[in-house]
Amino acid sequence: ESTPGPDLAVDGSQITFSRTTIRRGNKVTVTAIVRNIGAKPASNVAVRFADNGSAFANVTVANIAAGGSATVSATWKPSTVGAHTVSVTADPANAIDEISESNNTGSRTVTVAK
């Protein structure tokens, strides 16, 4: 019988932006919290940041303890105005054997101004 492994989770409510007003062409730091709600640590955790489904950054977290979390951030420079869904996905390639793969992505929709 195998012990449950890591379980990485990203919640959209834990994705934040460095600017309250996001304008086209401005650099914005996107920060997210990746939690490991499983029973085992996760190492070499890939995290993908995407804008409307297109990746704009990839970050690797060396280790997230069981029950622990890691804060990750990336720079985003939106090129169009309007609604953008910014998503953060832990382990996008499903390289880590997890209890659940369905809670790996969190997203927030923001409006980009001129």
Contact map, one row per residue, 1 for C-alpha under 8 A:
111000000000000000000000000000000000000000000000000000000000000000000000000000000000000000000000000000000000000000
111100000000000000000000000000000000000000000000000000000000000000000000000000000000000000000000000000000000000000
111110000000000000000000000000000000001000000000000000000000000000000000000000000000000000000000000000000000000000
011111000000000000000000000000000000011100000000000000000000000000000000000000000000000000000000011000000000000000
001111100000000000000000000000000000011110000000000000000000000000000000000000000000000000000000111000000000000000
000111110000000000000000000000000001111111000000000000000000000001000000000000000000000000000000111000000000000000
000011111000000000000000000000000001111000000000000000000000000000000000000000000000000000000000011110000000000000
000001111100000000000000000000000111110000000000000000000000000000000000000000000000000001100000010110110000000000
000000111110000000000000000000000111100000000000000000000000000000000000000000000000000001000000000000111000000000
000000011111010000000000000000011110000000000000000000000000000000000000000000000000000111000000000000111100000000
000000001111111000000000000000001100000000000000000000000000000000000000000000000000000000000000000000101110000000
000000000111111000000000000000000000000000000000000000000000000000000000000000000000001000000000000000001111000000
000000000011111100000000000000000000000000000000000000000000000000000000000000000000000000000000000000000111000000
000000000111111100000000000000011000000000000000000000000000000000000000000000000000000000000000000000000000000000
000000000011111110000000000001111000000000000000000000000000000000000000000000000000000100000000000000000111000000
000000000000111111000000000001110000000000000000000000000000000000000000000000000000000000000000000000000000000000
000000000000001111110000000111100000000000000000000000000000000000000000000000000000000000000000000000000000000000
000000000000000111110000000111000000000000000000000000000000000000000000000000000000000000000000000000000000000000
000000000000000011111100000110000000000000000000000000000000000000000000000000000000000000000000000000000000000000
000000000000000011111100000000000000000000000000000000000000000000000000000000000000000000000000000000000000000000
000000000000000000111110000000000000000000000000000000000000000000000000000000000000000000000000000000000000000110
000000000000000000111111010100000000000000000000000000000000000000000000000000000000000000000000000000000000001110
000000000000000000001111110000000000000000000000000000000000000000000000000001001000000000000000000000000000000111
000000000000000000000111110000000000000000000000000000000000000000000000000011111000000000000000000000000000000111
000000000000000000000011111000000000000000000000000000000000000000000000000011110000000000000000000000000000000000
000000000000000000000111111100000000000000000000000000000000000000000000000011000000000000000000000000000000000000
000000000000000000000000111110000000000000000000000000000000000000000000001111000000000000000000000000000000000000
000000000000000011100100011111000000000000000000000000000000000000000000001110000000000000000000000000000000000000
000000000000000011100000001111100000000000000000000000000000000000000000111100000000000000000000000000000000000000
000000000000001111000000000111110000000000000000000000000000000000000000111100000000000000000000000000000000000000
000000000000001110000000000011111000000000000000000000000000000000000011110000000000000000000000000000000000000000
000000000100011100000000000001111100000000000000000000000000000000000011100000000000000100000000000000000000000000
000000000110011000000000000000111110000000000000000000000000000000001111000000000000000000000000000000000000000000
000000011110000000000000000000011111000000000000000000000000000000001111000000000000000001000000000000000000000000
000000011100000000000000000000001111100000000000000000000000000100111100000000000000000000000000000000000000000000
000001111000000000000000000000000111110011000000000000000000000111111000000000000000000000000000000000000000000000
000001111000000000000000000000000011111000000000000000000000000001110000000000000000000000000000000000000000000000
000111110000000000000000000000000001111110000000000000000000000001100000000000000000000000000000011000000000000000
001111100000000000000000000000000000111110000000000000000000000001100000000000000000000000000000000000000000000000
000111000000000000000000000000000000011111000000000000000000000011000000000000000000000000000000000000000000000000
000011000000000000000000000000000001011111100000000000000000001111000000000000000000000000000000000000000000000000
000001000000000000000000000000000001000111111000000000000000001111000000000000000000000000000001000000000000000000
000000000000000000000000000000000000000011111000000000000000111100000000000000000000000000000000000000000000000000
000000000000000000000000000000000000000001111100000000000001111000000000000000000000000000000000000000000000000000
000000000000000000000000000000000000000001111110000000000001111100000000000000000000000001100001000000000000000000
000000000000000000000000000000000000000000011111000000000111100000000000000000000000000001110000000000000000000000
000000000000000000000000000000000000000000001111100000000111100000000000000000000000000111110000000000000000000000
000000000000000000000000000000000000000000000111110000111110000000000000000000000000000111110000000000000000000000
000000000000000000000000000000000000000000000011111000111100000000000000010000000000011110000000000000000000000000
000000000000000000000000000000000000000000000001111111111000000000000000000000000000011100000000000000000000000000
000000000000000000000000000000000000000000000000111111110000000000000000000000000001111000000000000000000000000000
000000000000000000000000000000000000000000000000011111000000000000000000000000000001111000000000000000000000000000
000000000000000000000000000000000000000000000000011111100000000000000000000000000000111000000000000000000000000000
000000000000000000000000000000000000000000000000011111110000000000000000000000000000000000000000000000000000000000
000000000000000000000000000000000000000000000001111011111100000000000000000000000000000000000000000000000000000000
000000000000000000000000000000000000000000000001111001111100000000000000000100000000000000000000000000000000000000
000000000000000000000000000000000000000000000001110000111110000000000000011000000000000000000000000000000000000000
000000000000000000000000000000000000000000000111100000111111000000000000000000000000000000000000000000000000000000
000000000000000000000000000000000000000000000111000000001111100000000001110000000000000000000000000000000000000000
000000000000000000000000000000000000000000011110000000000111110000000000000000000000000000000000000000000000000000
000000000000000000000000000000000000000000111110000000000011111100000101000000000000000000000000000000000000000000
000000000000000000000000000000000000000000111000000000000001111100000000000000000000000000000000000000000000000000
000000000000000000000000000000000000000011111000000000000000111110000000000000000000000000000000000000000000000000
000000000000000000000000000000000011000011101000000000000000111111011100000000000000000000000000000000000000000000
000000000000000000000000000000000001000111000000000000000000001111111000000000000000000000000000000000000000000000
000001000000000000000000000000000001111111000000000000000000000111110000000000000000000000000000000000000000000000
000000000000000000000000000000000011111000000000000000000000000011111000000000000000000000000000000000000000000000
000000000000000000000000000000000011100000000000000000000000000111111100000000000000000000000000000000000000000000
000000000000000000000000000000001111000000000000000000000000000110111110000000000000000000000000000000000000000000
000000000000000000000000000000001110000000000000000000000000100100011111000000000000000000000000000000000000000000
000000000000000000000000000000111100000000000000000000000000000000001111100000000000000000000000000000000000000000
000000000000000000000000000000111100000000000000000000000010100000000111110000000000000000000000000000000000000000
000000000000000000000000000011110000000000000000000000000010000000000011111000000000000000000000000000000000000000
000000000000000000000000000011100000000000000000100000001010000000000001111100000000000000000000000000000000000000
000000000000000000000000001111000000000000000000000000001000000000000000111110000000000000000000000000000000000000
000000000000000000000000001111000000000000000000000000010000000000000000011111000000000000000000000000000000000000
000000000000000000000001111100000000000000000000000000000000000000000000001111100000000000000000000000000000000000
000000000000000000000011111000000000000000000000000000000000000000000000000111111000000000000000000000000000000100
000000000000000000000001100000000000000000000000000000000000000000000000000011111000000000000000000000000000000000
000000000000000000000001100000000000000000000000000000000000000000000000000001111100000000000000000000000000000100
000000000000000000000011000000000000000000000000000000000000000000000000000001111110000000000000000000000000001111
000000000000000000000000000000000000000000000000000000000000000000000000000000011111000000000000000000000000001110
000000000000000000000000000000000000000000000000000000000000000000000000000000001111100000000000000000000000111100
000000000000000000000000000000000000000000000000001100000000000000000000000000000111110000000000000000000000111100
000000000000000000000000000000000000000000000000001110000000000000000000000000000011111000000000000000000011110000
000000000000000000000000000000000000000000000000111110000000000000000000000000000001111100000000000000000011110000
000000000001000000000000000000000000000000000000111110000000000000000000000000000000111110000000000000001111000000
000000000100001000000000000000010000000000000011110000000000000000000000000000000000011111000000000000001110000000
000000000100000000000000000000000000000000000011100000000000000000000000000000000000001111110000000000011100000000
000000011100000000000000000000000100000000001111000000000000000000000000000000000000000111110000000000011000000000
000000010000000000000000000000000000000000001111000000000000000000000000000000000000000011111111000000010000000000
000000000000000000000000000000000000000000000111000000000000000000000000000000000000000011111110000000010000000000
000000000000000000000000000000000000000000000000000000000000000000000000000000000000000000111110000000000000000000
000000000000000000000000000000000000000000000000000000000000000000000000000000000000000000111111100010000000000000
000000000000000000000000000000000000000000000000000000000000000000000000000000000000000000111111100000000000000000
000000000000000000000000000000000000000001001000000000000000000000000000000000000000000000100111110000000000000000
000011000000000000000000000000000000000000000000000000000000000000000000000000000000000000000111111000000000000000
000111110000000000000000000000000000010000000000000000000000000000000000000000000000000000000001111110000000000000
000111100000000000000000000000000000010000000000000000000000000000000000000000000000000000000000111110000000000000
000000110000000000000000000000000000000000000000000000000000000000000000000000000000000000000000011111100000000000
000000110000000000000000000000000000000000000000000000000000000000000000000000000000000000000100011111110000000000
000000000000000000000000000000000000000000000000000000000000000000000000000000000000000000000000000111111000000000
000000011110000000000000000000000000000000000000000000000000000000000000000000000000000000000000000111111100000000
000000011100000000000000000000000000000000000000000000000000000000000000000000000000000011110000000011111100000000
000000001111000000000000000000000000000000000000000000000000000000000000000000000000001111000000000001111110000000
000000000111101000000000000000000000000000000000000000000000000000000000000000000000001110000000000000111111000000
000000000011101000000000000000000000000000000000000000000000000000000000000000000000111100000000000000001111100000
000000000001101000000000000000000000000000000000000000000000000000000000000000000000111000000000000000000111110000
000000000000000000000000000000000000000000000000000000000000000000000000000000000011110000000000000000000011111000
000000000000000000000000000000000000000000000000000000000000000000000000000000000011110000000000000000000001111100
000000000000000000000100000000000000000000000000000000000000000000000000000000001111000000000000000000000000111110
000000000000000000001111000000000000000000000000000000000000000000000000000001011111000000000000000000000000011111
000000000000000000001111000000000000000000000000000000000000000000000000000000001100000000000000000000000000001111
000000000000000000000011000000000000000000000000000000000000000000000000000000001000000000000000000000000000000111
